[in-house]
């Protein structure tokens, strides 16, 4: 649960990525903000609504012939047959109320204490710090007649009490069996029997342009139905763990955790996020594929927790310039920028500069495809990687590690401890994230997270992007070390700062 009823956090070219749950604080409705494994238990045949017959596409029309009438899906049948298994979720938690809003914390003996106190929320009381109830709402859907429910993790995050309201208006206290913040999936359980359930489909079979329908409780308006089409599949957002389904279905605060149906009435996604400047729907909605949710649900029910695998690499996009440099026919794959020391990738022999083209036969088109495949595997799984290295394709087998395990040394720590002249730069660096590359238009480089010593004295600042060192473009820590190690007294750093690029000489002797 979050105290604030605001939409904040991830911004891409003026857009804000907001988790689309409704948060109600003191009666006001707002959107919870981003701060930001194998089949569902089979329900009794009589309890699951049978998939509806899919709408057949109109026959092809010959050139010059009149366009045939296109038959739209019968949304009334989907809503009637599956709406009974969609639930409204209300949550309550407690948190401190002191210093809400922009009122600064100030000592009562301070001369300006009375001035600032007039702007304090009267519900806080004079001293502040007392726990106050905070409410939120979202949606969910029943996947088992004995009361197993799927929803979003952010809907129930931090909740002390979770109440589920069924379509027939009955209410139940729910237990949170488990949550997974990386995929934003939560599993709830209510003590009930013979409940209606939704049929579960396969999200991997979705096609762009396919009709889809959402049912949920936007702004607390229960059993609201909205429809649209699949705009894209495999969208990578944030850390890229979930290959989101993008739609133009109207999804608003309160729809979070609700089901996304195909034209057969099968659930193929969980509505989770929106891009918005206002916190409300603006045409870009994102759903967690049901295939992902099924794996998470299975783990939670079996063990009460979720494990994600890791390969131990940092990757970046392969643009046309990189494709030309690496002699690739097309700019596809995930370029390895750094390899975790002692991690699964290093043990498998992967190196910085390798381009991962496929994992177990699944093609890697963009760098975001890789983390969504790896993270949803199990630690200990073996994967076959097709690697483009030095102009030819190489097969590498790797045994995945546990994402919960800390790496022996992060790229930033590794640079600081490097036993060569690069340590004298005084820079803490990391690769550019995909969203940062899109926003800045910079194809490659390293973000300067901290500048000290010689770099700080020369004028390098945290937030700058390091483009090249002594005229050599750099996108990995190893490249920086190589250039600096060959330098004698100073190096010339090409820095991107805002819209400007400047050279800064840094003495290392």
SULZI-V855411 format. One record per residue. N is the residue number from 1. RES is the residue in one letter. NEAR is the number of other C-alpha atoms within 10 Angstrom. Layout:
n=<N/N>
res=<RES/RES>
near=<NEAR/NEAR>
This chain:
n=<1/2/3/4/5/6/7/8/9/10/11/12/13/14/15/16/17/18/19/20/21/22/23/24/25/26/27/28/29/30/31/32/33/34/35/36/37/38/39/40/41/42/43/44/45/46/47/48/49/50/51/52/53/54/55/56/57/58/59/60/61/62/63/64/65/66/67/68/69/70/71/72/73/74/75/76/77/78/79/80/81/82/83/84/85/86/87/88/89/90/91/92/93/94/95/96/97/98/99/100/101/102/103/104/105/106/107/108/109/110/111/112/113/114/115/116/117/118/119/120/121/122/123/124/125/126/127/128/129/130/131/132/133/134/135/136/137/138/139/140/141/142/143/144/145/146/147/148/149/150/151/152/153/154/155/156/157/158/159/160/161/162/163/164/165/166/167/168/169/170/171/172/173/174/175/176/177/178/179/180/181/182/183/184/185/186/187/188/189/190/191/192/193/194/195/196/197/198/199/200/201/202/203/204/205/206/207/208/209/210/211/212/213/214/215/216/217/218/219/220/221/222/223/224/225/226/227/228/229/230/231/232/233/234/235/236/237/238/239/240/241/242/243/244/245/246/247/248/249/250/251/252/253/254/255/256/257/258/259/260/261/262/263/264/265/266/267/268/269/270/271/272/273/274/275/276/277/278/279/280/281/282/283/284/285/286/287/288/289/290/291/292/293/294/295/296/297/298/299/300/301/302/303/304/305/306/307/308/309/310/311/312/313/314/315/316/317/318/319/320/321/322/323/324/325/326/327/328/329/330/331/332/333/334/335/336/337/338/339/340/341/342/343/344/345/346/347/348/349/350/351/352/353/354/355/356/357/358/359/360/361/362/363/364/365/366/367/368/369/370/371/372/373/374/375/376/377/378/379/380/381/382/383/384/385/386/387/388/389/390/391/392/393/394/395/396/397/398/399/400/401/402/403/404/405/406/407/408/409/410/411/412/413/414/415/416/417/418/419/420/421/422/423/424/425/426/427/428/429/430/431/432/433/434/435/436/437/438/439/440/441/442/443/444/445/446/447/448/449/450/451/452/453/454/455/456/457/458/459/460/461/462/463/464/465/466/467/468/469/470/471/472/473/474/475/476/477/478/479/480/481/482/483/484/485/486/487/488/489/490/491/492/493/494/495/496/497/498/499/500/501/502/503/504/505/506/507/508/509>
res=<X/X/X/X/X/X/X/X/X/X/X/X/X/X/X/X/X/X/X/X/X/X/X/X/X/X/X/X/X/X/X/X/X/X/X/X/X/X/X/X/X/X/X/X/X/X/X/X/X/X/X/X/X/X/X/X/X/X/X/X/X/X/X/X/X/X/X/X/X/X/X/X/X/X/X/X/X/X/X/X/X/X/X/X/X/X/X/X/X/X/X/X/X/X/X/X/X/X/X/X/X/X/X/X/X/X/X/X/X/X/X/X/X/X/X/X/X/X/X/X/X/X/X/X/X/X/X/X/X/X/X/X/X/X/X/X/X/X/X/X/X/X/X/X/X/X/X/X/X/X/X/X/X/X/X/X/X/X/X/X/X/X/X/X/X/X/X/X/X/X/X/X/X/X/X/X/X/X/X/X/X/X/X/X/X/X/X/X/X/X/X/X/X/X/X/X/X/X/X/X/X/X/X/X/X/X/X/X/X/X/X/X/X/X/X/X/X/X/X/X/X/X/X/X/X/X/X/X/X/X/X/X/X/X/X/X/X/X/X/X/X/X/X/X/X/X/X/X/X/X/X/X/X/X/X/X/X/X/X/X/X/X/X/X/X/X/X/X/X/X/X/X/X/X/X/X/X/X/X/X/X/X/X/X/X/X/X/X/X/X/X/X/X/X/X/X/X/X/X/X/X/X/X/X/X/X/X/X/X/X/X/X/X/X/X/X/X/X/X/X/X/X/X/X/X/X/X/X/X/X/X/X/X/X/X/X/X/X/X/X/X/X/X/X/X/X/X/X/X/X/X/X/X/X/X/X/X/X/X/X/X/X/X/X/X/X/X/X/X/X/X/X/X/X/X/X/X/X/X/X/X/X/X/X/X/X/X/X/X/X/X/X/X/X/X/X/X/X/X/X/X/X/X/X/X/X/X/X/X/X/X/X/X/X/X/X/X/X/X/X/X/X/X/X/X/X/X/X/X/X/X/X/X/X/X/X/X/X/X/X/X/X/X/X/X/X/X/X/X/X/X/X/X/X/X/X/X/X/X/X/X/X/X/X/X/X/X/X/X/X/X/X/X/X/X/X/X/X/X/X/X/X/X/X/X/X/X/X/X/X/X/X/X/X/X/X/X/X/X/X/X/X/X/X/X/X/X/X/X>
near=<23/24/21/17/18/17/22/22/15/18/16/14/9/11/15/20/26/29/32/36/34/30/31/24/17/11/9/10/20/23/28/29/27/18/11/10/21/13/13/18/14/12/18/14/10/11/17/22/19/17/19/16/11/12/14/11/9/12/10/8/10/8/7/6/7/8/12/10/8/11/10/12/18/15/17/9/14/22/20/9/18/25/23/19/26/29/30/27/30/25/24/19/20/18/15/15/19/21/15/15/11/8/14/14/12/14/9/12/8/9/10/11/14/12/10/13/16/10/12/19/16/10/12/17/12/12/8/16/13/13/13/17/14/23/24/29/32/31/34/31/30/28/26/25/22/18/21/24/27/26/28/31/23/26/33/29/19/15/19/13/16/22/17/25/19/22/16/9/10/8/15/17/17/22/16/20/17/20/24/21/12/15/24/22/26/26/28/24/20/19/11/11/10/13/19/27/29/27/25/24/20/16/20/14/7/18/14/13/12/14/22/26/25/26/29/32/29/26/22/22/11/20/20/15/19/17/18/16/17/21/20/17/19/18/18/21/17/14/14/21/21/26/23/26/29/23/28/21/25/20/32/27/29/33/35/33/38/30/33/26/26/28/22/20/27/25/28/27/28/31/35/32/30/29/23/23/16/14/25/20/19/16/16/17/25/28/26/27/26/23/20/25/27/20/17/29/29/19/16/21/18/11/11/14/15/21/19/20/22/26/25/22/20/21/28/23/24/24/17/15/12/17/16/13/10/19/15/18/9/13/18/22/29/27/25/22/24/26/23/20/17/12/22/21/23/18/14/15/11/24/17/20/19/21/30/28/23/22/20/12/11/14/16/19/18/22/24/25/23/25/23/21/19/21/22/20/21/19/19/14/13/14/18/15/23/23/21/22/17/12/10/10/14/14/12/16/17/19/19/24/22/19/17/11/10/9/13/12/14/15/22/17/12/17/24/18/12/12/11/13/19/22/20/20/24/21/25/21/28/23/25/26/17/19/17/15/16/13/12/15/9/13/19/23/21/23/23/21/15/17/21/17/14/20/21/16/13/15/13/25/18/17/16/20/27/28/23/22/22/17/13/14/17/22/26/24/21/16/17/21/21/14/19/23/14/10/17/11/11/15/21/18/22/22/23/20/15/10/6/7/14/12/18/16/18/22/17/20/12>
